[in-house]
Amino acid sequence: MDFALTPEQQTFRTEIREFLAKEVPSDSVLEDGWITGYSPEFSRKLGARGWIGLTWPQKYGGQAKSYLDRLVLTEELLRAGAPVAAHWLGDRQVGPALLAYGSEEQKAEILPRVTRGEIVFCLGMSEPGAGSDLASLRTKAVEEGDHFSITGQKIWTSFAHVADYAYLVARTDPDAPKHKGISEFLIDMKLPGVTVRPLVDLTGEHHFNEVFLDNVRVPKRWLIGEKNRGWYQIASQLDYERSGIERLLSNYPVFRDTVKYAQETGLAKDPLVRNQLAQLQIELEMGRFLVYKVAWMLSQGGVPNYEAAMAKCFCTEVEQRIAQTVSSLLGDYAVLLPGSPAARLAGRAAREYLYAPAYTIQGGTSNVLRNIMAIRGLGLQAG
């Protein structure tokens, strides 16, 4: 098989790298840049270059490029540790959802603002008691005249404290089976009745939140797609969420810098260390192939359902092994050499070790993903 990119894509990759060399100084590199790297200014710079909504139609501000082109872009952004969180959810998930199911009014109003880096989204999906089993959600939306009245609670809602809109799912038919009677909405986060409370994670960072909705009046024009068909619409959107290169490269910068440190200091001469780092590099390459396969399928008009689950499952477990390995290799330096470059690198590794459990939970747990692979990929029956 020929895994080479086209000359145009190679040129595009070079252009991105030159841009990032100027805009992302080495001392500002971030792990988990799509989660913790909140910079509206940087997002607007990408928007000015047409690098948000890259695959979307030009009439909405996109460039009508392929999913492989977008993967080239996102891969370089994450390898560089760029602060892309402000536009990430709108670019990755909300935009494709609107393109697939949104009204023309919704597309015309929202999508150009996303491509310019002017609008921030959060995802109102998970709830207490409805995380992996999203269809068990209890947030309800009651139709009342020209609006829906929405009441309920969401949790683990990244960027709710800074978001302009929430992309939210709620139950619109309480009597329907749990996978039916669900609808999708866009909700202005400034509407009366929306309350956001912070959730600080184990690393001390705040990007997660709880969101409470108390009779929030949402105009009907912000219903996405068909009422009560939300579950079927969500199913295709989760493929976008699960299969991106962010599921592999979230903590790549600390791995890259650990390899460099090991080479410069002679630590890599230790055969055990060299073997550990080489094994991780092999797994990174294998994960990259899985992600590129999904992007290729999307470019061909395919529906990469179990393939997306496979990519996410494998890649996030690689990320956990990266966090564990680099923490083990560098752990003593934070104590023995405080303030040194090695200690600073060890501190980054420690942060990744603390955050690593989230990788195989957010976006779908590994157990759920293995079920998808078994049922939809191998044709096994649930028993």
N, C-alpha and C positions, 0 to 999 in steps of 0.2 A: 504494500500500500504506500501511496505517496502522501506524507503528512505535511508537505511544504505548503506555505501560504503563497498567495499570488504576489507578484512584484508590487502591486498597489498596496496590499496589506503589509508587506515588509516596509514599504516607504512610510505608511501610516504609523507603524510601530516606532520607526526612527523619529518621526515628527513628535510623537507623544513623549518619547524619552527626552528629547531636547527641551520640550516644554517643561517637563517635570524637573529636569536638572536645574532650571532657573527658578521654578516656583515652589519646590519642596526642598529646603535646605536639609543637609544630612542631620543636623541637630534637632530637627523638628519631625523626624520620621515617627510614625505611629504604628503600633500593632492595633489590629481591629479598627482600622481607619474608617470603615463603613459603619461602625457602631459608635466609636468614641470621638471620631474626628469631625466635629460639628463646626463647619466654617462656611457660612453663606457667601462670604466673599470669594472663597475658592470655587464654590459651585457656580457663581455668576461668571467667573473667568472661563470655566469649562463651557457654560452656556453660550458665551460670546463666540466661542470657537465652533459651536454646533455639536458639542460632544455630550450633550444630554438628549435622550430620546433619539439616539443615533439611527435606530431602525424604523422610526415612525414616519408616516407620510410627510412630505414637505409642506403640505397645506396646514399642518399643525405645528410647524417649526422643526420637524425632524429632517433627517438626511436620506431616508429611504435606503440605508445601508443594510447589510446582512447581519445575522446574529453572530457570525464569525468575526465580522468587523467589530461588533460591540464587545466580543470576548477579548479581542486583541487590546482594546481600550481598557476594559476593566482589569485585565491581567496586569497591565503596566501600572495602572493607578495603585493597585493593591501591593504590588511588588515594591513600589516606591514609598509605601506608607502614607499615601496622600489623604488629606482630610475630606472625605467625600460623603459624609453622613447626611448632610443637609438635603441632598437631592436623591439619595440612594433609593429610598422606598418609592418615591414618585417615578423614578426612572425604571426601576426593576419591576415593579408590581402594579402600582396604581395606573400608570399610563397604559400598559398592555390590557388591563381590565377594562378601562374605558374604551379603548380601541375595539375590543371584542364585543362589549355589551352596552356601552354608554350611548346616550342620545347624542345627536349632532350638537345640541345646545351645550351639553356637558363637555364634549370634546373641544368645541371652539372656545369655551371659556377657560378650561383648565389646562389643556395640553400645552398651548404656547407659553403659558406662565411656567410650567414645569421645565420646558426646554431652555428657558432663559435663566433658570436657577432662582426663580422668584418665590417659590411656594414650597412649603415643607409639609410632609404627611406623616401621620402615624397610623398604625394598623390596629383597629379595634376588633380583635378576634378572640384570643384566649380569655377565659373567665375562670374564677375559682370553681373547680370541679369540672371544667370543660377546657382542658389544654390539649392533650393528645386526642381526646374524643371531642372534637370541636362541635359535632352535631348535637351534643348535650347542652349547648348554650341556652341560657335562660333569659338573657336580655330580650325584652319584648318591644315591638313596634306596633302601635295600635293606630289604624287609619281613622282620622277624624277630619272630615271636610277636605280642605286643600293641603293638609299636612299629615305627617305621622308623629305621634307622641311616643318617644323612646325612653324607656326606663330600664336600668340594669347596671351592671358593673363589668369592667374589663380590667385585666391585669397583665403585667409584663409588657406594657405598652411603651415601646421606645419612642422618645422624642415627643410624647404627648404634651410636655411642659413648654415646648417651643413650636409645636405644629400649628399650621393654619387650618388644616382639615384632617379629620379622621376618616379612613376608609373602614367602615364598620359593618358587621353582620349582626342581624337580630332576627328573632322569631316573629313572623307576621301571621302565622296560623298555629295557635297552640294545640289544636286538635289533630293536626296532621302527624304522621310518623316523623321521627326525629330528623331524618335526612330530607324531609320535605317541609314546606312551610317556613323556610328561611329566606331572608332577602338581604340585599346589599345596599348600603347607603354611603353617600358622602355627607359628612357633618361638619359644619363650621364650628371650630373649637371655641369660638367666642360666644356661642349661643347661650342664653340663660339656662341654667340647670346642669351645665357641664362643670364638674369639679375634678381637678387633677391633684394627686398626692404622690410625692416622690417615693421611689424604692431604691435604696442605696445598696449596691452589690458588695460582695466580699472584698473587692479591691478598693472600696471606698468611692467608687464612681457612681454618678447619677445619670443614667439614661433610661432606665426602666421607670414605669409609673403605674399607679392604679388610676383608673378613670371611672367616675361615678356619673350616671346620667339620671336625672330626676325630671321626668316629663319634659324632655327636650323636644321642642316643636321643630321638626325638619320638614321643609316644603317638599311636596311630592315630586318636584322636578329633580330632586337629588336621589331618588330611587334609581339604582343602577340595574338596567336590564329588566327582566320580568319579576314581578312580585311572586314570592314563594318558590322561585327557581334558583335561589342564591347558592344552594349547596352544589349544584351542577356547574354553576359558573365558577365557584371557588376552586373546584377540583382542578380545573385547567390552570388556574392562576398559581396554585401551589407548586407546579412544575417550575415556574419562573423563580419562585422563592428558594426552592431546594437545590437547584442545579447549578447555581452560579459559581464562579471561581472564588468568590468570597468564602465559600465553604471549605476551601483548601488553603488559601493564602492569608487568612486573617492574622496569623502570627508569623508569617514568613520573614518579615524584617529581622526579628530576633534570631531566627534560625540562620539566616544569611550572615549576620554579624557574628554569631557564635562560630560558624565555620571559618570565617576570616580570622577571628581571634585565635582559634585553635591552630591555624596554619602559621600565623605570625609568631606565636609563642612557643611552637614546638609541641603543643599538647596533642596535635593530630598525629604525632609520631607514635603515640601509644596505640597499639593495634586494637585495643578494645574501644577506645574513643573513635578511631578512624572507622571501625566497623559500624558503630552506632550512627555516626553522621552519614556514612554511605548508605545505610539502610533507609534512613529518612529521606535522603535525596532520591532513591529509587521509588519510594512510596509517593513522593511528591510528583514524580514524572508519571506514575501510573494514574494518580488522581487527576492529573492534568489531561491525560488521554480520555478519561471518563467524562470530564466536563466538556472537552472539545467535541466528543461524540454527541452530546446533547445539543450543543450549539449547531453542529452540522445537521442533525435531524430537524431542528427548528427551521434552519435555512432551507431545507427541502420540503417544508410543509408538514413534517411529521408531528406526532404527539408523543413525546418522550416521557411516558408515565413511569413505568418501572425503571427505565434508564435514569431518570432524574432522581428517583429514590436511591438507586445504586450509587450514583455519584455522591449524593449528600451523605449517605451512610459511610461510605469508604473514606471520603475526604475529611469529614469532621473527626473521625477516629484517628486519622493521621495527624490532625492538628493537636489532638490530645497527647499523642505520643511525642510530638515536637516539644510541647510544653513540659512534659515529664522529663524528657532526655536533657534538654538544655538546662533545666533547673537542677538536675542531678550533677551535670558537669560543672556548673558555675556557682553552686550554692555556697561554697565556703568563702568565695572571694568577697561577698558582701560583709562578712565578719572580719576577715583577716586583712583586707585592703580597703577600708572605708574611704570613699571619695575617689577611688581610682577608676579608670575606664572599665576595668574588669568588674568592679563592684557595681557600677552603673548598669552594665550589661546584665549582671546577676539580678539586679533589681527589676529590670524589664522581664527577665525570665520568671522571677517569682510572681510578678503580676499575672503573667500568662498561666502559670500553674494554678493560681487561685481562680482564674476565670474559666479555665479549660472545661470543667464539667458542663458549662452552658452549651458548648459546641454541639453535643449530641442530644440536646434537649430542644433548643430553639429551632423553629422551622420544622419540627417533627422529630420525635425520639427515634433512636436506632431500632427499637423493637417494632414500632409502627412501620418504619421503612422496610424492615425485613419481611413483615407481613405483606406489604405491597409487592415486594419482589417475588415472594412465594406465590401469591394469588394471581397477580396480573402478569408476572414474568414467566413463572414456571407452570401456571395453570393448576396449582394445588388448591384444594378445598379447605375452607376453615372448618375445624372440627372442635 
